[in-house]
Amino acid sequence: MKKNLLSVAVKGALGLTTAAIMIPAMPVFAQEDAEAVEEVVVTGSRIERANDISVSPVTSVSAEDLKVTGVVRVEDLLSDLPQVAATQDAGQANGSTGTATISLRRLGSQRTLVLIDGRRMPTGSPLEDGSGADLNQIPGALVERVEVLTGGSSATYGSDAIAGVVNFIMMDDFEGVRFETQTSVYQHNNDNSSMQRLVESYDFDVADGNVTDGETNDFSLILGANLDNGRGNVTAYANYRKIDPVLQSDRDYSSCTLKGSPGSFECGGSSTVPWGRVTDFGVNSGDNTDGFDYSVDGTGFTEYTRPYNYGPLNYFQRPDERWTMGAFAHYDINDNTEAYVQLMYADDRTVAQIAPSGAFFVTDDLYCGNPLLSDEQFEAVCGVYGLTKDNYVSDLVVQRTNENTGEISEHNGALYIGRRNVEGGPRQDDLRHTTFRGVFGLRGDINDDWNYDVYYQHSEVSLEQTYLNDMSSTHIRRALDVREDENGNPVCQSVLDGSDPSCVPWNIFQEGGVTQEAIDYLVLPLYARGTTEQEIISGYITGDLTSYGWKLPSADNGIAIVMGLESRRENLKYSPDAGFQSGDGAGQGGPTLPVDGSLSVKEVFGEMNIPIASGMTAIEYLGLELAYRYSDYSTDEQTNTYKVAADWQPTDNLKVRGSFQSATRHANIRELYRPQAISLFDMTEDPCGSRTNSDGVIEEPTASLEACMNSGITASTYGNEIDSPAGQYNYVGGGNQELVPEESETFSIGFVYSPSFVDGLTVSADYFNITVEDAIANIQPETILNKCIETGEDRFCDSVSRGDNGNLWIGEAAITAIDVNIGYFETEGIDINTNYGFDVGSYGAVDMNLIATYLTKWDQKEFEGEPVEECAGNWGGSCGTPTPEFSSTLRTTWSTPWSLDLVATWRHIGGVKDLGANNADFESVNYLDLAASWGLSEKVTVRGGINNIFDKEPPLTADAGSSIYGNGNTFPGVYDALGRYAFLGLTADF
């Protein structure tokens, strides 16, 4: 629903003002100041160190950072960090899992380990691409800070930390009552005249004018109390969040699905059209016959010319409704034992909407005596070939002479139907994830030198998936196979022969001929349920060996160690219904099969911090960190991971640090155990087929007959029009129990410098290099096809199975591309983090923070023997989403003496070149965000702001749909896709 920005702001302001007026009349409870912590645990190690100094570079995002950006989706805040790449988010429709995940260094969410207070989160969803932790489980109001450590951390935290670790530190010592609320909306001025002219030239509807939509309302309540004179604390929370949808039809730049190159964009679409397309795709074109390609017009046919504009009905932002609640508690049982508990519950429901389902050319024949055909239509597809009403179109025998060899071949005729079910409404994937996570532990001091932490953790994620408004391919075939009964009425053949008495004819051969009874018969709701479970038993002890004499004479402190054991068990079960499993859903692209598997691991780990020297000239401190973990998996795989790190502080204001880490990732349950099944992949064209271009000229295949015969093409099928009209082709994907663990190496070296001659300035720069070998993925189906055509090698050609006319998209025709251990990834660059704070006299203070990444390399090799593909500074092809060489975020905060903080943020995303055929290079993009926070009183703070204040449009491309993370002709996870984002919020402590 579209809303006026002013009305939303006024409504929010009135609500916040009312709350502010009421607050002083409520009881006020004192909140004690937290005591200073001399030693802390920093992400990347379990050893406590003073002054919050980490050997490995850690980027920290505070709770204030969360609030000042105005975002209520945690993944949106983290995606502004240069180290974080786009993945599952609210901007996805087709292919969404309904979760929110993040990917460090663009290495994938499956290689990014997400923790809560140093303990791992569960697998986010049993769905495909759901292996990453779901950030919807995180209550944003309770986050104290987020620490991001990039690079392998498997020695400390176990598998999945190849790309790094994201650690959410939660507030667990709150006292009092806190209420927070925020309202936000998107606002955009649709004034892209070139896009509007383009869309209108196709007679499509186009968005124009000012729109305000995508409203989000978020409410949080936190209750905290100390226990027994400070011996413990209970902090409880509850949160409700509701997000309104945005359609692609609401923006002019997404009012049609683009094709072509910038400067010569066209509106594309699907040939499965609401008015129906009846075609032979060139099969009937031979020496003795001509082909046909029609659209339904009234009760006749006209030449097919216009595709269906499917984009506008897709969600640009999915609707979402979420509840979270839970409690954190700790209590000192005695001087040596503290019991602690974390209980977290989340219920998140979202809907991914795409264009209506239909008959996606699932039939290849038609009975000529179908009474729904008019005389004109019968003549066009049957009579012209000499067929009678007792024939099928497949009774036609087509002769074709090969121009190169002179060979004459024969094959049967065909008729395909593409018809969009606009009467039945858009397809909707209703996804609901319900999560419970419980941690129960004991920690404390054994004596002055030793302490311990042991805990049990259980997590469970339940999925309810309901897919609405899809159609049954089986029912489509039956509803199109129509005869006359004894009374002259059209009736399904399956009714006459008794195989399906409920069948209702689907009259797509006449405008307005589709009945509600036919829709009710054809529509197939699909259901799936699933769970992921995680159980962890872990314990470790830490010790300071100084008093035992384990200390180098050149150092002030002795060796510190950690020793621990961990057992982890994970289960995943996904149970789709019979409709999903059979692949009968016409809009599913193939069967969705069940997955049921488990994986367990037993581990021993240890860490050691060795102070080598301190208090010496040019050596204020010099130390070494070592870590090791041995893992024994239930798959009979064993892994060894380790870390070697050092830090040197020559002066008080300079620190040099470096580390080398070897990390592993064991295959997850889906990668191991999911069955093999047909799915869809995007490909521009089949090299062995011909096609008619926009000028009506037939373009010959790009590959030779000899090369194409490697892939199963014959002389009679070479040059057929075998391209998929939707650009989607079949491949068989699935798991592989022969997978071995991925291995990676991370090297980093850098410094932290706080010059004495510039008070308030701290600069850090860290070089990183991460390589991943034996990476688990599938070889891209298009690569398999091209390599087969190019080389004729069995390892590729054995995976290509073409259909009768040479196609790769109808029925069982497909390319097999299951998960294997393939080539490698390598990324390197420099992270920069600069902080500068200074006073401005009586006007308060200014703090500036710059976080930037300069990426010098992001290379990948799909498999051994392939050339290395350079993705840094590029996008498209197998590189996927944009990978800019330089990205940065500069935030400036002015803390005034009038209880008012003003914040300006400059976000920069570097330009990227398109490796695809359309040459859609993206220029660099800059966003300016402005925000303010005003303390109305000691207990009440109001905040508001506008992100992307200049309403910068995202870069556009015709290739965004080829990536799972693309939507609306752009990449919502990378760029601000919806325009300005305005928010107004309030925090009140009682």
NORJOWO-V542932 format. One record per backbone hydrogen bond with DSSP energy under -1.0 kcal/mol. NH is the residue of the N-H (numbers start at 0). CO is the residue of the C=O. If there is no record, write none. Layout:
BEGIN
nh = {NH & NH}
co = {CO & CO}
END
This chain:
BEGIN
nh = {2 & 7 & 8 & 9 & 10 & 11 & 12 & 13 & 14 & 15 & 16 & 17 & 18 & 19 & 20 & 21 & 22 & 24 & 25 & 28 & 39 & 44 & 48 & 52 & 58 & 60 & 62 & 65 & 66 & 67 & 68 & 75 & 76 & 77 & 78 & 79 & 80 & 83 & 84 & 91 & 95 & 100 & 104 & 106 & 110 & 111 & 112 & 114 & 115 & 116 & 118 & 120 & 123 & 124 & 129 & 134 & 136 & 137 & 141 & 142 & 143 & 144 & 145 & 146 & 147 & 148 & 150 & 152 & 156 & 157 & 162 & 164 & 165 & 166 & 167 & 168 & 170 & 175 & 177 & 178 & 179 & 180 & 181 & 182 & 183 & 184 & 185 & 186 & 187 & 189 & 190 & 192 & 195 & 196 & 197 & 198 & 199 & 200 & 201 & 202 & 203 & 208 & 210 & 212 & 215 & 216 & 217 & 218 & 219 & 220 & 221 & 222 & 223 & 224 & 226 & 230 & 231 & 232 & 233 & 234 & 235 & 236 & 237 & 238 & 239 & 240 & 241 & 242 & 243 & 245 & 247 & 248 & 249 & 250 & 253 & 254 & 258 & 263 & 265 & 267 & 269 & 272 & 275 & 276 & 277 & 278 & 279 & 282 & 284 & 285 & 286 & 293 & 294 & 295 & 296 & 299 & 301 & 303 & 307 & 309 & 313 & 314 & 315 & 316 & 317 & 319 & 320 & 321 & 322 & 323 & 324 & 325 & 326 & 327 & 328 & 329 & 330 & 331 & 332 & 333 & 337 & 338 & 339 & 340 & 341 & 342 & 343 & 344 & 345 & 346 & 347 & 348 & 349 & 350 & 351 & 353 & 358 & 359 & 360 & 360 & 367 & 369 & 372 & 377 & 378 & 379 & 380 & 381 & 382 & 383 & 384 & 385 & 386 & 390 & 392 & 394 & 395 & 397 & 399 & 401 & 405 & 408 & 410 & 412 & 414 & 415 & 417 & 418 & 419 & 420 & 421 & 423 & 426 & 427 & 428 & 429 & 430 & 431 & 432 & 433 & 434 & 435 & 436 & 437 & 438 & 439 & 440 & 441 & 442 & 443 & 445 & 446 & 450 & 451 & 452 & 453 & 454 & 455 & 456 & 457 & 458 & 459 & 460 & 461 & 462 & 463 & 464 & 465 & 466 & 467 & 471 & 472 & 475 & 476 & 477 & 478 & 479 & 481 & 482 & 484 & 487 & 490 & 492 & 495 & 496 & 499 & 502 & 505 & 507 & 510 & 512 & 518 & 519 & 520 & 521 & 522 & 523 & 525 & 527 & 528 & 529 & 530 & 531 & 532 & 533 & 534 & 535 & 536 & 537 & 538 & 539 & 540 & 541 & 542 & 543 & 544 & 548 & 549 & 550 & 554 & 558 & 559 & 560 & 561 & 562 & 563 & 564 & 565 & 566 & 567 & 568 & 569 & 570 & 571 & 572 & 573 & 574 & 576 & 580 & 581 & 583 & 585 & 587 & 591 & 594 & 596 & 598 & 600 & 601 & 602 & 603 & 604 & 605 & 606 & 607 & 608 & 609 & 611 & 612 & 613 & 614 & 615 & 618 & 619 & 620 & 621 & 622 & 623 & 624 & 625 & 626 & 627 & 628 & 629 & 630 & 631 & 632 & 633 & 635 & 638 & 640 & 641 & 642 & 643 & 644 & 645 & 646 & 647 & 648 & 653 & 654 & 655 & 656 & 657 & 658 & 659 & 660 & 661 & 662 & 664 & 671 & 672 & 673 & 676 & 678 & 680 & 682 & 688 & 689 & 690 & 692 & 695 & 698 & 702 & 707 & 708 & 709 & 710 & 711 & 712 & 717 & 718 & 719 & 721 & 726 & 728 & 729 & 730 & 731 & 732 & 734 & 735 & 738 & 741 & 742 & 743 & 744 & 745 & 746 & 747 & 748 & 749 & 750 & 751 & 752 & 753 & 757 & 760 & 761 & 762 & 763 & 764 & 765 & 766 & 767 & 768 & 769 & 770 & 771 & 772 & 774 & 776 & 783 & 784 & 785 & 786 & 787 & 788 & 789 & 790 & 791 & 795 & 796 & 797 & 798 & 799 & 800 & 802 & 805 & 812 & 813 & 814 & 815 & 816 & 818 & 819 & 821 & 822 & 823 & 824 & 825 & 826 & 827 & 828 & 829 & 830 & 831 & 832 & 833 & 834 & 835 & 836 & 837 & 839 & 842 & 843 & 844 & 845 & 846 & 847 & 848 & 849 & 850 & 851 & 852 & 853 & 854 & 855 & 856 & 858 & 859 & 860 & 865 & 868 & 870 & 872 & 873 & 874 & 875 & 878 & 882 & 886 & 887 & 888 & 889 & 890 & 891 & 892 & 893 & 894 & 895 & 900 & 901 & 902 & 903 & 904 & 905 & 906 & 907 & 908 & 909 & 911 & 912 & 914 & 920 & 921 & 924 & 926 & 928 & 929 & 930 & 931 & 932 & 933 & 934 & 935 & 935 & 936 & 940 & 941 & 942 & 943 & 944 & 945 & 946 & 948 & 950 & 956 & 961 & 962 & 965 & 966 & 969 & 973 & 974 & 976 & 979 & 980 & 981 & 982 & 983 & 984 & 985 & 986 & 987 & 988 & 989}
co = {211 & 3 & 4 & 5 & 6 & 7 & 8 & 9 & 10 & 11 & 12 & 13 & 14 & 15 & 16 & 17 & 18 & 21 & 22 & 989 & 48 & 41 & 39 & 49 & 147 & 145 & 143 & 61 & 62 & 63 & 64 & 72 & 72 & 73 & 74 & 76 & 77 & 80 & 102 & 88 & 92 & 87 & 82 & 103 & 107 & 108 & 163 & 165 & 118 & 167 & 115 & 113 & 131 & 129 & 126 & 99 & 133 & 134 & 138 & 139 & 168 & 168 & 60 & 166 & 58 & 164 & 162 & 160 & 152 & 153 & 110 & 148 & 112 & 146 & 114 & 144 & 141 & 223 & 221 & 987 & 219 & 985 & 217 & 983 & 215 & 981 & 212 & 979 & 210 & 208 & 188 & 190 & 191 & 192 & 193 & 194 & 195 & 196 & 198 & 199 & 198 & 189 & 187 & 185 & 183 & 241 & 181 & 239 & 179 & 237 & 177 & 235 & 175 & 233 & 231 & 226 & 226 & 329 & 224 & 327 & 222 & 325 & 220 & 323 & 218 & 321 & 216 & 319 & 214 & 316 & 313 & 311 & 246 & 247 & 250 & 251 & 265 & 260 & 258 & 256 & 307 & 270 & 272 & 417 & 293 & 415 & 291 & 279 & 281 & 288 & 398 & 277 & 301 & 275 & 299 & 296 & 294 & 292 & 269 & 307 & 310 & 352 & 245 & 245 & 89 & 242 & 348 & 240 & 346 & 238 & 344 & 236 & 342 & 234 & 340 & 232 & 338 & 230 & 336 & 336 & 442 & 330 & 440 & 328 & 438 & 326 & 436 & 324 & 434 & 322 & 432 & 320 & 430 & 318 & 428 & 426 & 418 & 357 & 358 & 416 & 390 & 366 & 369 & 373 & 374 & 375 & 376 & 377 & 377 & 378 & 381 & 382 & 381 & 387 & 365 & 391 & 392 & 410 & 408 & 406 & 401 & 399 & 397 & 395 & 363 & 278 & 276 & 358 & 272 & 356 & 419 & 420 & 353 & 467 & 351 & 465 & 349 & 463 & 347 & 461 & 345 & 459 & 343 & 457 & 341 & 455 & 339 & 453 & 337 & 451 & 449 & 449 & 541 & 443 & 539 & 441 & 537 & 439 & 535 & 437 & 533 & 435 & 531 & 433 & 529 & 431 & 527 & 429 & 525 & 427 & 521 & 583 & 471 & 472 & 473 & 474 & 475 & 479 & 490 & 488 & 484 & 482 & 480 & 491 & 492 & 493 & 499 & 478 & 505 & 297 & 509 & 514 & 515 & 516 & 517 & 518 & 469 & 466 & 464 & 574 & 462 & 572 & 460 & 570 & 458 & 568 & 456 & 566 & 454 & 564 & 452 & 562 & 450 & 560 & 448 & 558 & 545 & 544 & 548 & 551 & 549 & 608 & 542 & 606 & 540 & 604 & 538 & 602 & 536 & 600 & 534 & 598 & 532 & 596 & 530 & 594 & 528 & 526 & 576 & 577 & 578 & 470 & 584 & 579 & 573 & 571 & 569 & 567 & 631 & 565 & 629 & 563 & 627 & 561 & 625 & 559 & 623 & 621 & 621 & 553 & 619 & 618 & 615 & 648 & 648 & 612 & 646 & 609 & 644 & 607 & 642 & 605 & 640 & 603 & 638 & 601 & 636 & 599 & 632 & 630 & 628 & 661 & 626 & 659 & 624 & 657 & 622 & 655 & 620 & 650 & 751 & 647 & 749 & 645 & 747 & 643 & 745 & 641 & 743 & 741 & 667 & 668 & 669 & 732 & 730 & 728 & 726 & 685 & 719 & 698 & 696 & 692 & 690 & 686 & 703 & 704 & 706 & 707 & 708 & 707 & 713 & 687 & 716 & 719 & 723 & 680 & 807 & 678 & 814 & 676 & 673 & 670 & 735 & 664 & 772 & 662 & 770 & 660 & 768 & 658 & 766 & 656 & 764 & 654 & 762 & 652 & 754 & 757 & 834 & 752 & 832 & 750 & 830 & 748 & 828 & 746 & 826 & 744 & 824 & 742 & 822 & 819 & 779 & 780 & 781 & 782 & 783 & 784 & 785 & 786 & 787 & 792 & 792 & 793 & 795 & 796 & 813 & 806 & 802 & 809 & 800 & 729 & 798 & 731 & 733 & 776 & 774 & 861 & 860 & 771 & 858 & 769 & 856 & 767 & 853 & 765 & 851 & 763 & 849 & 761 & 847 & 759 & 845 & 843 & 839 & 840 & 894 & 837 & 892 & 835 & 890 & 833 & 888 & 831 & 886 & 829 & 884 & 827 & 827 & 825 & 868 & 823 & 862 & 859 & 857 & 882 & 870 & 912 & 879 & 875 & 873 & 852 & 907 & 850 & 905 & 848 & 903 & 846 & 901 & 844 & 899 & 932 & 893 & 930 & 891 & 928 & 889 & 926 & 887 & 924 & 885 & 921 & 872 & 874 & 918 & 911 & 908 & 906 & 904 & 945 & 902 & 943 & 900 & 941 & 898 & 933 & 939 & 939 & 986 & 933 & 984 & 931 & 982 & 929 & 980 & 927 & 947 & 968 & 958 & 959 & 962 & 969 & 966 & 970 & 970 & 974 & 186 & 946 & 184 & 944 & 182 & 942 & 180 & 940 & 178 & 938 & 176}
END
